[in-house]
Amino acid sequence: MKTNTISVLVENHFGVLTRITSLFAGRGYNIQSLTVGPTEDASASRMTIVVDGDTEIIDQVKKQLNKLIDVIKVVDLTNEDFIDRELLLIKVSAKGKTRFSVLQFAQVFDGSIVDITPNFITIEVSARSSKIDAFIALLEPFGIKEMARTGRIALARS
């Protein structure tokens, strides 16, 4: 199985997200990551869907997406040159001597400190998913209190 990134431009109105996720659920496909947000055109939203599947499954998903009336355009970015990012907010235990190490890791990963208390540091990092994964792995020994990830967003290079 291969991880695929699909960009879907859709009409920006009520119910579109439900119709698209229902398409995946109805066929038993698990969505790894799904992000939706406005575009430069107020009448459209961009969905970035990350899903595992072989070529046959992904081709079927793209065909089904293209049949939906609310879908404007479907682009499989998987084999294209594209830019992707993910946002992470992570709250890490940082007391005494460990505080300096946590701050150093944040700096190395171009993270921003968004909150600091006597016991915790909350860091924001925007990066590729693999870099986010590496950052989380480095912080695990310190004790992760909470974290939230946005999921992947992506645009084709051109």
Phi and psi in radians as a Rosetta constraint file:
Dihedral C 1 N 2 CA 2 C 2 CIRCULARHARMONIC -2.043 0.35
Dihedral N 2 CA 2 C 2 N 3 CIRCULARHARMONIC 2.499 0.35
Dihedral C 2 N 3 CA 3 C 3 CIRCULARHARMONIC -1.451 0.35
Dihedral N 3 CA 3 C 3 N 4 CIRCULARHARMONIC 2.219 0.35
Dihedral C 3 N 4 CA 4 C 4 CIRCULARHARMONIC -2.062 0.35
Dihedral N 4 CA 4 C 4 N 5 CIRCULARHARMONIC 2.491 0.35
Dihedral C 4 N 5 CA 5 C 5 CIRCULARHARMONIC -2.016 0.35
Dihedral N 5 CA 5 C 5 N 6 CIRCULARHARMONIC 2.073 0.35
Dihedral C 5 N 6 CA 6 C 6 CIRCULARHARMONIC -2.077 0.35
Dihedral N 6 CA 6 C 6 N 7 CIRCULARHARMONIC 2.233 0.35
Dihedral C 6 N 7 CA 7 C 7 CIRCULARHARMONIC -1.774 0.35
Dihedral N 7 CA 7 C 7 N 8 CIRCULARHARMONIC 2.224 0.35
Dihedral C 7 N 8 CA 8 C 8 CIRCULARHARMONIC -2.212 0.35
Dihedral N 8 CA 8 C 8 N 9 CIRCULARHARMONIC 2.105 0.35
Dihedral C 8 N 9 CA 9 C 9 CIRCULARHARMONIC -1.618 0.35
Dihedral N 9 CA 9 C 9 N 10 CIRCULARHARMONIC 2.165 0.35
Dihedral C 9 N 10 CA 10 C 10 CIRCULARHARMONIC -2.251 0.35
Dihedral N 10 CA 10 C 10 N 11 CIRCULARHARMONIC 2.803 0.35
Dihedral C 10 N 11 CA 11 C 11 CIRCULARHARMONIC -1.175 0.35
Dihedral N 11 CA 11 C 11 N 12 CIRCULARHARMONIC 2.445 0.35
Dihedral C 11 N 12 CA 12 C 12 CIRCULARHARMONIC -1.599 0.35
Dihedral N 12 CA 12 C 12 N 13 CIRCULARHARMONIC 1.451 0.35
Dihedral C 12 N 13 CA 13 C 13 CIRCULARHARMONIC -2.682 0.35
Dihedral N 13 CA 13 C 13 N 14 CIRCULARHARMONIC 2.976 0.35
Dihedral C 13 N 14 CA 14 C 14 CIRCULARHARMONIC -0.966 0.35
Dihedral N 14 CA 14 C 14 N 15 CIRCULARHARMONIC 2.349 0.35
Dihedral C 14 N 15 CA 15 C 15 CIRCULARHARMONIC 1.632 0.35
Dihedral N 15 CA 15 C 15 N 16 CIRCULARHARMONIC -0.200 0.35
Dihedral C 15 N 16 CA 16 C 16 CIRCULARHARMONIC -1.123 0.35
Dihedral N 16 CA 16 C 16 N 17 CIRCULARHARMONIC -0.807 0.35
Dihedral C 16 N 17 CA 17 C 17 CIRCULARHARMONIC -1.032 0.35
Dihedral N 17 CA 17 C 17 N 18 CIRCULARHARMONIC -0.735 0.35
Dihedral C 17 N 18 CA 18 C 18 CIRCULARHARMONIC -1.099 0.35
Dihedral N 18 CA 18 C 18 N 19 CIRCULARHARMONIC -0.761 0.35
Dihedral C 18 N 19 CA 19 C 19 CIRCULARHARMONIC -1.097 0.35
Dihedral N 19 CA 19 C 19 N 20 CIRCULARHARMONIC -0.695 0.35
Dihedral C 19 N 20 CA 20 C 20 CIRCULARHARMONIC -1.262 0.35
Dihedral N 20 CA 20 C 20 N 21 CIRCULARHARMONIC -0.783 0.35
Dihedral C 20 N 21 CA 21 C 21 CIRCULARHARMONIC -1.155 0.35
Dihedral N 21 CA 21 C 21 N 22 CIRCULARHARMONIC -0.586 0.35
Dihedral C 21 N 22 CA 22 C 22 CIRCULARHARMONIC -1.109 0.35
Dihedral N 22 CA 22 C 22 N 23 CIRCULARHARMONIC -0.641 0.35
Dihedral C 22 N 23 CA 23 C 23 CIRCULARHARMONIC -1.017 0.35
Dihedral N 23 CA 23 C 23 N 24 CIRCULARHARMONIC -0.799 0.35
Dihedral C 23 N 24 CA 24 C 24 CIRCULARHARMONIC -1.188 0.35
Dihedral N 24 CA 24 C 24 N 25 CIRCULARHARMONIC -0.814 0.35
Dihedral C 24 N 25 CA 25 C 25 CIRCULARHARMONIC -1.106 0.35
Dihedral N 25 CA 25 C 25 N 26 CIRCULARHARMONIC -0.701 0.35
Dihedral C 25 N 26 CA 26 C 26 CIRCULARHARMONIC -1.113 0.35
Dihedral N 26 CA 26 C 26 N 27 CIRCULARHARMONIC -0.388 0.35
Dihedral C 26 N 27 CA 27 C 27 CIRCULARHARMONIC -1.834 0.35
Dihedral N 27 CA 27 C 27 N 28 CIRCULARHARMONIC 0.065 0.35
Dihedral C 27 N 28 CA 28 C 28 CIRCULARHARMONIC 1.309 0.35
Dihedral N 28 CA 28 C 28 N 29 CIRCULARHARMONIC 0.413 0.35
Dihedral C 28 N 29 CA 29 C 29 CIRCULARHARMONIC -1.642 0.35
Dihedral N 29 CA 29 C 29 N 30 CIRCULARHARMONIC 2.294 0.35
Dihedral C 29 N 30 CA 30 C 30 CIRCULARHARMONIC -1.592 0.35
Dihedral N 30 CA 30 C 30 N 31 CIRCULARHARMONIC 2.192 0.35
Dihedral C 30 N 31 CA 31 C 31 CIRCULARHARMONIC -1.494 0.35
Dihedral N 31 CA 31 C 31 N 32 CIRCULARHARMONIC 2.094 0.35
Dihedral C 31 N 32 CA 32 C 32 CIRCULARHARMONIC -1.248 0.35
Dihedral N 32 CA 32 C 32 N 33 CIRCULARHARMONIC -0.736 0.35
Dihedral C 32 N 33 CA 33 C 33 CIRCULARHARMONIC -2.639 0.35
Dihedral N 33 CA 33 C 33 N 34 CIRCULARHARMONIC 2.465 0.35
Dihedral C 33 N 34 CA 34 C 34 CIRCULARHARMONIC -2.514 0.35
Dihedral N 34 CA 34 C 34 N 35 CIRCULARHARMONIC 2.126 0.35
Dihedral C 34 N 35 CA 35 C 35 CIRCULARHARMONIC -2.202 0.35
Dihedral N 35 CA 35 C 35 N 36 CIRCULARHARMONIC 2.544 0.35
Dihedral C 35 N 36 CA 36 C 36 CIRCULARHARMONIC -2.409 0.35
Dihedral N 36 CA 36 C 36 N 37 CIRCULARHARMONIC 2.378 0.35
Dihedral C 36 N 37 CA 37 C 37 CIRCULARHARMONIC -2.811 0.35
Dihedral N 37 CA 37 C 37 N 38 CIRCULARHARMONIC 2.875 0.35
Dihedral C 37 N 38 CA 38 C 38 CIRCULARHARMONIC -1.174 0.35
Dihedral N 38 CA 38 C 38 N 39 CIRCULARHARMONIC 2.799 0.35
Dihedral C 38 N 39 CA 39 C 39 CIRCULARHARMONIC -2.002 0.35
Dihedral N 39 CA 39 C 39 N 40 CIRCULARHARMONIC -2.987 0.35
Dihedral C 39 N 40 CA 40 C 40 CIRCULARHARMONIC -1.165 0.35
Dihedral N 40 CA 40 C 40 N 41 CIRCULARHARMONIC -0.300 0.35
Dihedral C 40 N 41 CA 41 C 41 CIRCULARHARMONIC -1.859 0.35
Dihedral N 41 CA 41 C 41 N 42 CIRCULARHARMONIC 2.050 0.35
Dihedral C 41 N 42 CA 42 C 42 CIRCULARHARMONIC -1.074 0.35
Dihedral N 42 CA 42 C 42 N 43 CIRCULARHARMONIC -0.329 0.35
Dihedral C 42 N 43 CA 43 C 43 CIRCULARHARMONIC -1.520 0.35
Dihedral N 43 CA 43 C 43 N 44 CIRCULARHARMONIC -0.018 0.35
Dihedral C 43 N 44 CA 44 C 44 CIRCULARHARMONIC -2.301 0.35
Dihedral N 44 CA 44 C 44 N 45 CIRCULARHARMONIC 2.632 0.35
Dihedral C 44 N 45 CA 45 C 45 CIRCULARHARMONIC -2.162 0.35
Dihedral N 45 CA 45 C 45 N 46 CIRCULARHARMONIC 2.686 0.35
Dihedral C 45 N 46 CA 46 C 46 CIRCULARHARMONIC -1.924 0.35
Dihedral N 46 CA 46 C 46 N 47 CIRCULARHARMONIC 2.268 0.35
Dihedral C 46 N 47 CA 47 C 47 CIRCULARHARMONIC -1.909 0.35
Dihedral N 47 CA 47 C 47 N 48 CIRCULARHARMONIC 2.355 0.35
Dihedral C 47 N 48 CA 48 C 48 CIRCULARHARMONIC -1.998 0.35
Dihedral N 48 CA 48 C 48 N 49 CIRCULARHARMONIC 2.065 0.35
Dihedral C 48 N 49 CA 49 C 49 CIRCULARHARMONIC -2.019 0.35
Dihedral N 49 CA 49 C 49 N 50 CIRCULARHARMONIC 2.193 0.35
Dihedral C 49 N 50 CA 50 C 50 CIRCULARHARMONIC -1.919 0.35
Dihedral N 50 CA 50 C 50 N 51 CIRCULARHARMONIC 2.127 0.35
Dihedral C 50 N 51 CA 51 C 51 CIRCULARHARMONIC -2.487 0.35
Dihedral N 51 CA 51 C 51 N 52 CIRCULARHARMONIC 2.521 0.35
Dihedral C 51 N 52 CA 52 C 52 CIRCULARHARMONIC -1.557 0.35
Dihedral N 52 CA 52 C 52 N 53 CIRCULARHARMONIC 2.485 0.35
Dihedral C 52 N 53 CA 53 C 53 CIRCULARHARMONIC 2.953 0.35
Dihedral N 53 CA 53 C 53 N 54 CIRCULARHARMONIC 2.764 0.35
Dihedral C 53 N 54 CA 54 C 54 CIRCULARHARMONIC -1.432 0.35
Dihedral N 54 CA 54 C 54 N 55 CIRCULARHARMONIC 3.066 0.35
Dihedral C 54 N 55 CA 55 C 55 CIRCULARHARMONIC -0.986 0.35
Dihedral N 55 CA 55 C 55 N 56 CIRCULARHARMONIC -0.726 0.35
Dihedral C 55 N 56 CA 56 C 56 CIRCULARHARMONIC -1.100 0.35
Dihedral N 56 CA 56 C 56 N 57 CIRCULARHARMONIC -0.766 0.35
Dihedral C 56 N 57 CA 57 C 57 CIRCULARHARMONIC -1.122 0.35
Dihedral N 57 CA 57 C 57 N 58 CIRCULARHARMONIC -0.814 0.35
Dihedral C 57 N 58 CA 58 C 58 CIRCULARHARMONIC -1.143 0.35
Dihedral N 58 CA 58 C 58 N 59 CIRCULARHARMONIC -0.686 0.35
Dihedral C 58 N 59 CA 59 C 59 CIRCULARHARMONIC -1.068 0.35
Dihedral N 59 CA 59 C 59 N 60 CIRCULARHARMONIC -0.714 0.35
Dihedral C 59 N 60 CA 60 C 60 CIRCULARHARMONIC -1.127 0.35
Dihedral N 60 CA 60 C 60 N 61 CIRCULARHARMONIC -0.747 0.35
Dihedral C 60 N 61 CA 61 C 61 CIRCULARHARMONIC -1.052 0.35
Dihedral N 61 CA 61 C 61 N 62 CIRCULARHARMONIC -0.808 0.35
Dihedral C 61 N 62 CA 62 C 62 CIRCULARHARMONIC -1.081 0.35
Dihedral N 62 CA 62 C 62 N 63 CIRCULARHARMONIC -0.718 0.35
Dihedral C 62 N 63 CA 63 C 63 CIRCULARHARMONIC -1.094 0.35
Dihedral N 63 CA 63 C 63 N 64 CIRCULARHARMONIC -0.771 0.35
Dihedral C 63 N 64 CA 64 C 64 CIRCULARHARMONIC -1.153 0.35
Dihedral N 64 CA 64 C 64 N 65 CIRCULARHARMONIC -0.692 0.35
Dihedral C 64 N 65 CA 65 C 65 CIRCULARHARMONIC -1.076 0.35
Dihedral N 65 CA 65 C 65 N 66 CIRCULARHARMONIC -0.765 0.35
Dihedral C 65 N 66 CA 66 C 66 CIRCULARHARMONIC -1.122 0.35
Dihedral N 66 CA 66 C 66 N 67 CIRCULARHARMONIC -0.378 0.35
Dihedral C 66 N 67 CA 67 C 67 CIRCULARHARMONIC -1.362 0.35
Dihedral N 67 CA 67 C 67 N 68 CIRCULARHARMONIC -0.342 0.35
Dihedral C 67 N 68 CA 68 C 68 CIRCULARHARMONIC -1.260 0.35
Dihedral N 68 CA 68 C 68 N 69 CIRCULARHARMONIC 2.323 0.35
Dihedral C 68 N 69 CA 69 C 69 CIRCULARHARMONIC -1.111 0.35
Dihedral N 69 CA 69 C 69 N 70 CIRCULARHARMONIC -0.527 0.35
Dihedral C 69 N 70 CA 70 C 70 CIRCULARHARMONIC -1.380 0.35
Dihedral N 70 CA 70 C 70 N 71 CIRCULARHARMONIC -0.172 0.35
Dihedral C 70 N 71 CA 71 C 71 CIRCULARHARMONIC -1.501 0.35
Dihedral N 71 CA 71 C 71 N 72 CIRCULARHARMONIC 2.215 0.35
Dihedral C 71 N 72 CA 72 C 72 CIRCULARHARMONIC -1.614 0.35
Dihedral N 72 CA 72 C 72 N 73 CIRCULARHARMONIC -0.761 0.35
Dihedral C 72 N 73 CA 73 C 73 CIRCULARHARMONIC -2.744 0.35
Dihedral N 73 CA 73 C 73 N 74 CIRCULARHARMONIC 2.458 0.35
Dihedral C 73 N 74 CA 74 C 74 CIRCULARHARMONIC -2.130 0.35
Dihedral N 74 CA 74 C 74 N 75 CIRCULARHARMONIC 2.211 0.35
Dihedral C 74 N 75 CA 75 C 75 CIRCULARHARMONIC -2.265 0.35
Dihedral N 75 CA 75 C 75 N 76 CIRCULARHARMONIC 2.129 0.35
Dihedral C 75 N 76 CA 76 C 76 CIRCULARHARMONIC -1.501 0.35
Dihedral N 76 CA 76 C 76 N 77 CIRCULARHARMONIC 1.907 0.35
Dihedral C 76 N 77 CA 77 C 77 CIRCULARHARMONIC -1.491 0.35
Dihedral N 77 CA 77 C 77 N 78 CIRCULARHARMONIC -0.121 0.35
Dihedral C 77 N 78 CA 78 C 78 CIRCULARHARMONIC -0.862 0.35
Dihedral N 78 CA 78 C 78 N 79 CIRCULARHARMONIC -0.842 0.35
Dihedral C 78 N 79 CA 79 C 79 CIRCULARHARMONIC -1.789 0.35
Dihedral N 79 CA 79 C 79 N 80 CIRCULARHARMONIC 0.243 0.35
Dihedral C 79 N 80 CA 80 C 80 CIRCULARHARMONIC -1.793 0.35
Dihedral N 80 CA 80 C 80 N 81 CIRCULARHARMONIC 2.954 0.35
Dihedral C 80 N 81 CA 81 C 81 CIRCULARHARMONIC -1.491 0.35
Dihedral N 81 CA 81 C 81 N 82 CIRCULARHARMONIC 1.979 0.35
Dihedral C 81 N 82 CA 82 C 82 CIRCULARHARMONIC -2.441 0.35
Dihedral N 82 CA 82 C 82 N 83 CIRCULARHARMONIC 2.838 0.35
Dihedral C 82 N 83 CA 83 C 83 CIRCULARHARMONIC -1.902 0.35
Dihedral N 83 CA 83 C 83 N 84 CIRCULARHARMONIC 2.309 0.35
Dihedral C 83 N 84 CA 84 C 84 CIRCULARHARMONIC -2.400 0.35
Dihedral N 84 CA 84 C 84 N 85 CIRCULARHARMONIC 2.641 0.35
Dihedral C 84 N 85 CA 85 C 85 CIRCULARHARMONIC -2.545 0.35
Dihedral N 85 CA 85 C 85 N 86 CIRCULARHARMONIC 2.784 0.35
Dihedral C 85 N 86 CA 86 C 86 CIRCULARHARMONIC -2.448 0.35
Dihedral N 86 CA 86 C 86 N 87 CIRCULARHARMONIC 2.588 0.35
Dihedral C 86 N 87 CA 87 C 87 CIRCULARHARMONIC -1.904 0.35
Dihedral N 87 CA 87 C 87 N 88 CIRCULARHARMONIC 2.391 0.35
Dihedral C 87 N 88 CA 88 C 88 CIRCULARHARMONIC -2.196 0.35
Dihedral N 88 CA 88 C 88 N 89 CIRCULARHARMONIC 2.311 0.35
Dihedral C 88 N 89 CA 89 C 89 CIRCULARHARMONIC -1.988 0.35
Dihedral N 89 CA 89 C 89 N 90 CIRCULARHARMONIC 2.202 0.35
Dihedral C 89 N 90 CA 90 C 90 CIRCULARHARMONIC -2.400 0.35
Dihedral N 90 CA 90 C 90 N 91 CIRCULARHARMONIC 2.266 0.35
Dihedral C 90 N 91 CA 91 C 91 CIRCULARHARMONIC -1.843 0.35
Dihedral N 91 CA 91 C 91 N 92 CIRCULARHARMONIC 2.101 0.35
Dihedral C 91 N 92 CA 92 C 92 CIRCULARHARMONIC -2.114 0.35
Dihedral N 92 CA 92 C 92 N 93 CIRCULARHARMONIC 2.465 0.35
Dihedral C 92 N 93 CA 93 C 93 CIRCULARHARMONIC -1.134 0.35
Dihedral N 93 CA 93 C 93 N 94 CIRCULARHARMONIC 2.272 0.35
Dihedral C 93 N 94 CA 94 C 94 CIRCULARHARMONIC -2.608 0.35
Dihedral N 94 CA 94 C 94 N 95 CIRCULARHARMONIC 1.432 0.35
Dihedral C 94 N 95 CA 95 C 95 CIRCULARHARMONIC -1.915 0.35
Dihedral N 95 CA 95 C 95 N 96 CIRCULARHARMONIC 2.526 0.35
Dihedral C 95 N 96 CA 96 C 96 CIRCULARHARMONIC 0.946 0.35
Dihedral N 96 CA 96 C 96 N 97 CIRCULARHARMONIC -2.182 0.35
Dihedral C 96 N 97 CA 97 C 97 CIRCULARHARMONIC -1.219 0.35
Dihedral N 97 CA 97 C 97 N 98 CIRCULARHARMONIC -0.415 0.35
Dihedral C 97 N 98 CA 98 C 98 CIRCULARHARMONIC -1.274 0.35
Dihedral N 98 CA 98 C 98 N 99 CIRCULARHARMONIC -0.390 0.35
Dihedral C 98 N 99 CA 99 C 99 CIRCULARHARMONIC -0.970 0.35
Dihedral N 99 CA 99 C 99 N 100 CIRCULARHARMONIC -0.794 0.35
Dihedral C 99 N 100 CA 100 C 100 CIRCULARHARMONIC -1.095 0.35
Dihedral N 100 CA 100 C 100 N 101 CIRCULARHARMONIC -0.720 0.35
Dihedral C 100 N 101 CA 101 C 101 CIRCULARHARMONIC -1.110 0.35
Dihedral N 101 CA 101 C 101 N 102 CIRCULARHARMONIC -0.755 0.35
Dihedral C 101 N 102 CA 102 C 102 CIRCULARHARMONIC -1.080 0.35
Dihedral N 102 CA 102 C 102 N 103 CIRCULARHARMONIC -0.759 0.35
Dihedral C 102 N 103 CA 103 C 103 CIRCULARHARMONIC -1.099 0.35
Dihedral N 103 CA 103 C 103 N 104 CIRCULARHARMONIC -0.664 0.35
Dihedral C 103 N 104 CA 104 C 104 CIRCULARHARMONIC -1.139 0.35
Dihedral N 104 CA 104 C 104 N 105 CIRCULARHARMONIC -0.777 0.35
Dihedral C 104 N 105 CA 105 C 105 CIRCULARHARMONIC -1.059 0.35
Dihedral N 105 CA 105 C 105 N 106 CIRCULARHARMONIC -0.735 0.35
Dihedral C 105 N 106 CA 106 C 106 CIRCULARHARMONIC -1.025 0.35
Dihedral N 106 CA 106 C 106 N 107 CIRCULARHARMONIC -0.751 0.35
Dihedral C 106 N 107 CA 107 C 107 CIRCULARHARMONIC -1.136 0.35
Dihedral N 107 CA 107 C 107 N 108 CIRCULARHARMONIC -0.760 0.35
Dihedral C 107 N 108 CA 108 C 108 CIRCULARHARMONIC -1.061 0.35
Dihedral N 108 CA 108 C 108 N 109 CIRCULARHARMONIC -0.628 0.35
Dihedral C 108 N 109 CA 109 C 109 CIRCULARHARMONIC -1.629 0.35
Dihedral N 109 CA 109 C 109 N 110 CIRCULARHARMONIC 0.290 0.35
Dihedral C 109 N 110 CA 110 C 110 CIRCULARHARMONIC 0.969 0.35
Dihedral N 110 CA 110 C 110 N 111 CIRCULARHARMONIC 0.617 0.35
Dihedral C 110 N 111 CA 111 C 111 CIRCULARHARMONIC -1.453 0.35
Dihedral N 111 CA 111 C 111 N 112 CIRCULARHARMONIC 2.746 0.35
Dihedral C 111 N 112 CA 112 C 112 CIRCULARHARMONIC -1.973 0.35
Dihedral N 112 CA 112 C 112 N 113 CIRCULARHARMONIC 2.348 0.35
Dihedral C 112 N 113 CA 113 C 113 CIRCULARHARMONIC -1.387 0.35
Dihedral N 113 CA 113 C 113 N 114 CIRCULARHARMONIC 2.078 0.35
Dihedral C 113 N 114 CA 114 C 114 CIRCULARHARMONIC -1.863 0.35
Dihedral N 114 CA 114 C 114 N 115 CIRCULARHARMONIC -0.241 0.35
Dihedral C 114 N 115 CA 115 C 115 CIRCULARHARMONIC -2.823 0.35
Dihedral N 115 CA 115 C 115 N 116 CIRCULARHARMONIC 2.529 0.35
Dihedral C 115 N 116 CA 116 C 116 CIRCULARHARMONIC -2.519 0.35
Dihedral N 116 CA 116 C 116 N 117 CIRCULARHARMONIC 2.295 0.35
Dihedral C 116 N 117 CA 117 C 117 CIRCULARHARMONIC -2.251 0.35
Dihedral N 117 CA 117 C 117 N 118 CIRCULARHARMONIC 3.052 0.35
Dihedral C 117 N 118 CA 118 C 118 CIRCULARHARMONIC -1.027 0.35
Dihedral N 118 CA 118 C 118 N 119 CIRCULARHARMONIC -0.452 0.35
Dihedral C 118 N 119 CA 119 C 119 CIRCULARHARMONIC -1.962 0.35
Dihedral N 119 CA 119 C 119 N 120 CIRCULARHARMONIC -0.295 0.35
Dihedral C 119 N 120 CA 120 C 120 CIRCULARHARMONIC -2.426 0.35
Dihedral N 120 CA 120 C 120 N 121 CIRCULARHARMONIC 2.672 0.35
Dihedral C 120 N 121 CA 121 C 121 CIRCULARHARMONIC -2.186 0.35
Dihedral N 121 CA 121 C 121 N 122 CIRCULARHARMONIC 2.308 0.35
Dihedral C 121 N 122 CA 122 C 122 CIRCULARHARMONIC -1.880 0.35
Dihedral N 122 CA 122 C 122 N 123 CIRCULARHARMONIC 2.239 0.35
Dihedral C 122 N 123 CA 123 C 123 CIRCULARHARMONIC -2.132 0.35
Dihedral N 123 CA 123 C 123 N 124 CIRCULARHARMONIC 2.489 0.35
Dihedral C 123 N 124 CA 124 C 124 CIRCULARHARMONIC -1.950 0.35
Dihedral N 124 CA 124 C 124 N 125 CIRCULARHARMONIC 2.272 0.35
Dihedral C 124 N 125 CA 125 C 125 CIRCULARHARMONIC -2.335 0.35
Dihedral N 125 CA 125 C 125 N 126 CIRCULARHARMONIC 2.324 0.35
Dihedral C 125 N 126 CA 126 C 126 CIRCULARHARMONIC -2.045 0.35
Dihedral N 126 CA 126 C 126 N 127 CIRCULARHARMONIC 2.117 0.35
Dihedral C 126 N 127 CA 127 C 127 CIRCULARHARMONIC -2.907 0.35
Dihedral N 127 CA 127 C 127 N 128 CIRCULARHARMONIC 3.137 0.35
Dihedral C 127 N 128 CA 128 C 128 CIRCULARHARMONIC -1.144 0.35
Dihedral N 128 CA 128 C 128 N 129 CIRCULARHARMONIC 2.700 0.35
Dihedral C 128 N 129 CA 129 C 129 CIRCULARHARMONIC -0.990 0.35
Dihedral N 129 CA 129 C 129 N 130 CIRCULARHARMONIC -0.684 0.35
Dihedral C 129 N 130 CA 130 C 130 CIRCULARHARMONIC -1.128 0.35
Dihedral N 130 CA 130 C 130 N 131 CIRCULARHARMONIC -0.638 0.35
Dihedral C 130 N 131 CA 131 C 131 CIRCULARHARMONIC -1.225 0.35
Dihedral N 131 CA 131 C 131 N 132 CIRCULARHARMONIC -0.669 0.35
Dihedral C 131 N 132 CA 132 C 132 CIRCULARHARMONIC -1.061 0.35
Dihedral N 132 CA 132 C 132 N 133 CIRCULARHARMONIC -0.788 0.35
Dihedral C 132 N 133 CA 133 C 133 CIRCULARHARMONIC -1.038 0.35
Dihedral N 133 CA 133 C 133 N 134 CIRCULARHARMONIC -0.753 0.35
Dihedral C 133 N 134 CA 134 C 134 CIRCULARHARMONIC -1.129 0.35
Dihedral N 134 CA 134 C 134 N 135 CIRCULARHARMONIC -0.697 0.35
Dihedral C 134 N 135 CA 135 C 135 CIRCULARHARMONIC -1.115 0.35
Dihedral N 135 CA 135 C 135 N 136 CIRCULARHARMONIC -0.782 0.35
Dihedral C 135 N 136 CA 136 C 136 CIRCULARHARMONIC -1.061 0.35
Dihedral N 136 CA 136 C 136 N 137 CIRCULARHARMONIC -0.771 0.35
Dihedral C 136 N 137 CA 137 C 137 CIRCULARHARMONIC -1.052 0.35
Dihedral N 137 CA 137 C 137 N 138 CIRCULARHARMONIC -0.679 0.35
Dihedral C 137 N 138 CA 138 C 138 CIRCULARHARMONIC -1.184 0.35
Dihedral N 138 CA 138 C 138 N 139 CIRCULARHARMONIC -0.561 0.35
Dihedral C 138 N 139 CA 139 C 139 CIRCULARHARMONIC -1.522 0.35
Dihedral N 139 CA 139 C 139 N 140 CIRCULARHARMONIC -0.295 0.35
Dihedral C 139 N 140 CA 140 C 140 CIRCULARHARMONIC -0.925 0.35
Dihedral N 140 CA 140 C 140 N 141 CIRCULARHARMONIC -0.761 0.35
Dihedral C 140 N 141 CA 141 C 141 CIRCULARHARMONIC -1.078 0.35
Dihedral N 141 CA 141 C 141 N 142 CIRCULARHARMONIC -0.391 0.35
Dihedral C 141 N 142 CA 142 C 142 CIRCULARHARMONIC -1.386 0.35
Dihedral N 142 CA 142 C 142 N 143 CIRCULARHARMONIC -0.403 0.35
Dihedral C 142 N 143 CA 143 C 143 CIRCULARHARMONIC 1.782 0.35
Dihedral N 143 CA 143 C 143 N 144 CIRCULARHARMONIC 1.788 0.35
Dihedral C 143 N 144 CA 144 C 144 CIRCULARHARMONIC -1.512 0.35
Dihedral N 144 CA 144 C 144 N 145 CIRCULARHARMONIC 2.088 0.35
Dihedral C 144 N 145 CA 145 C 145 CIRCULARHARMONIC -1.402 0.35
Dihedral N 145 CA 145 C 145 N 146 CIRCULARHARMONIC -0.838 0.35
Dihedral C 145 N 146 CA 146 C 146 CIRCULARHARMONIC -2.681 0.35
Dihedral N 146 CA 146 C 146 N 147 CIRCULARHARMONIC 2.707 0.35
Dihedral C 146 N 147 CA 147 C 147 CIRCULARHARMONIC -2.729 0.35
Dihedral N 147 CA 147 C 147 N 148 CIRCULARHARMONIC 2.703 0.35
Dihedral C 147 N 148 CA 148 C 148 CIRCULARHARMONIC -2.459 0.35
Dihedral N 148 CA 148 C 148 N 149 CIRCULARHARMONIC 2.361 0.35
Dihedral C 148 N 149 CA 149 C 149 CIRCULARHARMONIC -2.097 0.35
Dihedral N 149 CA 149 C 149 N 150 CIRCULARHARMONIC 2.506 0.35
Dihedral C 149 N 150 CA 150 C 150 CIRCULARHARMONIC -1.385 0.35
Dihedral N 150 CA 150 C 150 N 151 CIRCULARHARMONIC -0.490 0.35
Dihedral C 150 N 151 CA 151 C 151 CIRCULARHARMONIC 1.617 0.35
Dihedral N 151 CA 151 C 151 N 152 CIRCULARHARMONIC 2.887 0.35
Dihedral C 151 N 152 CA 152 C 152 CIRCULARHARMONIC -1.305 0.35
Dihedral N 152 CA 152 C 152 N 153 CIRCULARHARMONIC 2.432 0.35
Dihedral C 152 N 153 CA 153 C 153 CIRCULARHARMONIC -2.059 0.35
Dihedral N 153 CA 153 C 153 N 154 CIRCULARHARMONIC 2.587 0.35
Dihedral C 153 N 154 CA 154 C 154 CIRCULARHARMONIC -2.658 0.35
Dihedral N 154 CA 154 C 154 N 155 CIRCULARHARMONIC 2.604 0.35
Dihedral C 154 N 155 CA 155 C 155 CIRCULARHARMONIC -2.381 0.35
Dihedral N 155 CA 155 C 155 N 156 CIRCULARHARMONIC 2.514 0.35
Dihedral C 155 N 156 CA 156 C 156 CIRCULARHARMONIC -1.208 0.35
Dihedral N 156 CA 156 C 156 N 157 CIRCULARHARMONIC 2.541 0.35
Dihedral C 156 N 157 CA 157 C 157 CIRCULARHARMONIC -1.419 0.35
Dihedral N 157 CA 157 C 157 N 158 CIRCULARHARMONIC 2.486 0.35
